[in-house]
Amino acid sequence: MKIKSIVPPNLGWFEIKLDDVHIKHLWDCIKNPIKNNKSNLAGVVSDSQLITDKDDLFFNEVLVNICRRYEEEFNSPSAIPTSDCHPLFLSSMWVNYQKQTEYNPRHNHTGIYSFVIWMKIPTKFEDQSKLKIAESNTNTISNFCFDYNDILGQEKGYIYTMSPRLEGTMLFFPSQLSHQVYPFYNCDDDRISISGNILLNSKIFLTN
């Protein structure tokens, strides 16, 4: 008797610890917001501002290589059917400021790829999970979660437990991957994160 295990291919995401030089660049971007972005969000945040990747530094030095590696590692073609070849570009990037009790419900993004970067995390999950309010959501309080279905259609979640050790960490994922951010409590400091979307630039055609 021969038994062969078959595991179908699936997409995933990258977890990336950014270099200090790129974190400094992002903080500089945060200091010069373009306009308010709260109306474009699904959740409850104190403030959200569109920001610009100055001189396209973050896109050219970080995101381009990550897009290329993602396509190679996951054998992932563009999610948008097109007969022409178009380049990717950073269509939007914004910074969110969340206070205690604020949250982002389950949602996805518009684009090919998206990312989230934690710039400041003022709480530790170990402390949050001991709060009285955590009795009904011990595993999720204050945390970030990817939501997806397995091969049997069962809902699954992959949780990132929030603490300062994740500051400077970026998650890079397909834009259609659902995710959510749970509220934190008993802390007056803001949680600061950056998000962005990468799209195809259909105005530009690439030639071989």
C-alpha positions as a printed NumPy array, in Angstrom:
array([[  0.   ,   0.   ,   0.   ],
       [  1.328,   3.411,  -0.989],
       [  0.036,   6.591,   0.617],
       [  0.761,   9.95 ,  -0.966],
       [ -0.055,  13.201,   0.765],
       [ -1.48 ,  15.887,  -1.513],
       [ -1.451,  19.475,  -0.303],
       [ -3.011,  21.871,  -2.848],
       [ -1.172,  25.118,  -3.509],
       [ -2.405,  28.192,  -1.712],
       [ -1.487,  31.827,  -1.365],
       [  0.037,  33.306,   1.76 ],
       [  1.634,  36.538,   2.927],
       [  5.03 ,  37.944,   3.839],
       [  6.066,  39.135,   7.279],
       [  8.919,  41.629,   6.918],
       [ 11.034,  43.473,   9.488],
       [ 11.864,  46.78 ,   7.857],
       [ 15.27 ,  48.434,   8.035],
       [ 15.701,  51.535,  10.2  ],
       [ 16.343,  53.728,   7.176],
       [ 12.959,  52.852,   5.689],
       [ 11.173,  53.29 ,   9.029],
       [ 12.692,  56.778,   9.269],
       [ 11.477,  57.515,   5.737],
       [  7.943,  56.428,   6.667],
       [  7.935,  58.621,   9.783],
       [  8.977,  61.531,   7.551],
       [  6.059,  60.712,   5.233],
       [  3.693,  60.732,   8.207],
       [  4.813,  64.257,   9.133],
       [  3.539,  65.61 ,   5.806],
       [ -0.019,  64.287,   5.258],
       [ -1.983,  65.126,   2.125],
       [ -5.608,  65.033,   3.254],
       [ -8.039,  63.298,   5.575],
       [ -8.803,  59.662,   4.762],
       [-11.378,  58.668,   7.421],
       [-14.266,  58.515,   4.951],
       [-12.509,  55.716,   3.042],
       [-12.189,  53.407,   6.052],
       [-14.538,  50.647,   7.148],
       [-13.823,  50.971,  10.853],
       [-13.594,  53.416,  13.731],
       [-10.344,  55.371,  14.013],
       [ -9.546,  58.729,  15.584],
       [ -7.702,  59.973,  12.552],
       [ -6.546,  58.745,   9.153],
       [ -4.447,  60.742,   6.698],
       [ -3.302,  60.041,   3.16 ],
       [  0.464,  60.29 ,   2.882],
       [  2.952,  60.371,  -0.005],
       [  5.924,  58.116,  -0.542],
       [  8.44 ,  60.928,  -1.089],
       [ 10.574,  60.364,  -4.197],
       [  8.974,  56.885,  -4.479],
       [ 11.733,  55.668,  -2.17 ],
       [  9.707,  53.05 ,  -0.294],
       [  8.139,  51.696,  -3.473],
       [ 11.407,  51.447,  -5.392],
       [ 13.632,  50.178,  -2.575],
       [ 11.168,  47.873,  -0.776],
       [  7.857,  47.182,  -2.486],
       [  9.12 ,  46.419,  -6.015],
       [ 11.367,  43.623,  -4.764],
       [  8.666,  42.23 ,  -2.48 ],
       [  6.126,  42.136,  -5.345],
       [  8.599,  40.268,  -7.52 ],
       [  9.464,  37.778,  -4.777],
       [  5.787,  37.195,  -3.947],
       [  5.004,  36.288,  -7.542],
       [  7.988,  33.931,  -7.641],
       [  7.377,  32.242,  -4.295],
       [  3.624,  31.778,  -4.614],
       [  3.512,  31.518,  -8.411],
       [  0.879,  34.215,  -8.285],
       [ -0.108,  35.984, -11.509],
       [ -2.077,  39.199, -11.442],
       [ -5.566,  38.838,  -9.981],
       [ -6.92 ,  41.099, -12.734],
       [ -7.457,  39.397, -16.103],
       [ -5.796,  41.452, -18.817],
       [ -4.274,  40.667, -22.194],
       [ -1.71 ,  43.451, -21.827],
       [  1.261,  43.811, -19.493],
       [  1.127,  46.77 , -17.11 ],
       [  3.478,  47.846, -14.326],
       [  2.548,  47.886, -10.66 ],
       [  2.42 ,  51.162,  -8.749],
       [  1.658,  52.383,  -5.231],
       [ -1.824,  53.813,  -5.694],
       [ -2.41 ,  54.969,  -2.123],
       [ -0.806,  54.974,   1.304],
       [ -2.272,  56.247,   4.561],
       [ -1.57 ,  56.438,   8.274],
       [ -4.156,  55.432,  10.907],
       [ -4.279,  56.639,  14.496],
       [ -6.356,  54.383,  16.761],
       [ -7.305,  55.082,  20.353],
       [ -8.625,  52.587,  22.879],
       [-11.969,  50.924,  21.96 ],
       [-11.481,  51.773,  18.254],
       [-11.318,  49.011,  15.644],
       [-11.411,  47.984,  11.988],
       [-13.977,  45.273,  11.174],
       [-13.341,  42.476,   8.709],
       [-12.583,  43.974,   5.295],
       [-10.331,  43.683,   2.274],
       [ -8.67 ,  46.205,  -0.012],
       [ -8.825,  47.271,  -3.631],
       [ -5.733,  46.325,  -5.564],
       [ -3.321,  43.521,  -6.418],
       [ -1.284,  43.663,  -3.226],
       [ -1.71 ,  45.501,   0.054],
       [  0.346,  46.001,   3.175],
       [  0.129,  47.129,   6.779],
       [  3.06 ,  48.459,   8.814],
       [  2.952,  48.859,  12.579],
       [  4.764,  52.055,  13.514],
       [  3.739,  52.309,  17.176],
       [  2.025,  49.721,  19.381],
       [  1.438,  51.057,  22.921],
       [ -0.019,  47.839,  24.396],
       [  1.006,  44.25 ,  25.06 ],
       [ -1.395,  41.404,  24.366],
       [ -0.238,  39.635,  27.529],
       [ -1.565,  42.583,  29.57 ],
       [ -4.692,  43.138,  27.483],
       [ -5.752,  39.481,  27.785],
       [ -5.887,  39.83 ,  31.596],
       [ -8.463,  42.626,  31.511],
       [-12.018,  41.909,  32.626],
       [-13.39 ,  42.834,  29.202],
       [-11.17 ,  40.18 ,  27.617],
       [-13.16 ,  37.318,  29.124],
       [-15.291,  37.096,  25.973],
       [-12.454,  37.614,  23.475],
       [ -9.302,  36.386,  25.185],
       [ -7.509,  35.436,  21.949],
       [ -8.387,  38.513,  19.91 ],
       [ -8.355,  41.563,  22.181],
       [ -6.059,  44.27 ,  20.73 ],
       [ -4.866,  41.959,  17.956],
       [ -4.681,  41.838,  14.146],
       [ -6.204,  38.851,  12.341],
       [ -6.253,  37.461,   8.801],
       [ -9.528,  35.668,   7.974],
       [ -9.822,  32.958,   5.32 ],
       [-11.538,  29.653,   4.496],
       [ -9.773,  26.299,   4.392],
       [-10.297,  23.614,   1.725],
       [-13.463,  22.429,   3.544],
       [-14.931,  25.926,   3.608],
       [-14.372,  26.35 ,   7.339],
       [-13.516,  29.854,   8.563],
       [ -9.996,  30.171,   9.889],
       [ -8.041,  32.998,  11.447],
       [ -4.348,  33.771,  11.779],
       [ -3.733,  36.129,  14.691],
       [ -0.851,  38.52 ,  15.269],
       [ -0.641,  39.328,  18.964],
       [  0.134,  43.012,  19.364],
       [  3.106,  44.286,  21.369],
       [  5.926,  46.807,  20.807],
       [  8.113,  43.995,  19.416],
       [  6.074,  44.219,  16.178],
       [  6.904,  47.874,  15.623],
       [  8.623,  48.198,  12.257],
       [  7.006,  45.003,  10.955],
       [  5.171,  44.948,   7.641],
       [  2.664,  42.353,   6.449],
       [  2.417,  42.105,   2.66 ],
       [ -0.587,  40.219,   1.262],
       [ -3.037,  39.892,  -1.647],
       [ -5.511,  42.762,  -1.47 ],
       [ -8.525,  40.443,  -1.405],
       [ -7.371,  38.699,   1.777],
       [ -9.796,  39.662,   4.572],
       [ -8.4  ,  41.01 ,   7.824],
       [ -9.504,  42.916,  10.883],
       [ -8.133,  44.861,  13.841],
       [ -9.582,  44.387,  17.33 ],
       [ -9.757,  47.191,  19.933],
       [ -7.419,  47.659,  22.864],
       [ -8.292,  49.099,  26.279],
       [ -6.911,  50.915,  29.338],
       [ -4.3  ,  52.838,  27.354],
       [ -4.402,  56.526,  26.392],
       [ -1.659,  56.339,  23.747],
       [ -2.385,  55.997,  20.027],
       [ -1.68 ,  52.892,  17.997],
       [ -0.146,  54.108,  14.731],
       [ -0.07 ,  52.047,  11.544],
       [  0.453,  52.61 ,   7.837],
       [ -1.47 ,  50.829,   5.092],
       [ -1.236,  50.909,   1.336],
       [ -2.478,  49.401,  -1.912],
       [ -0.568,  48.39 ,  -5.045],
       [ -2.446,  48.385,  -8.364],
       [ -1.745,  47.859, -12.043],
       [ -1.136,  51.065, -13.967],
       [ -3.319,  50.418, -17.014],
       [ -2.164,  53.69 , -18.607],
       [  1.299,  52.248, -19.195],
       [  2.065,  49.278, -21.417],
       [  5.177,  47.138, -20.949],
       [  6.914,  45.551, -23.877],
       [  9.115,  42.488, -23.858]])
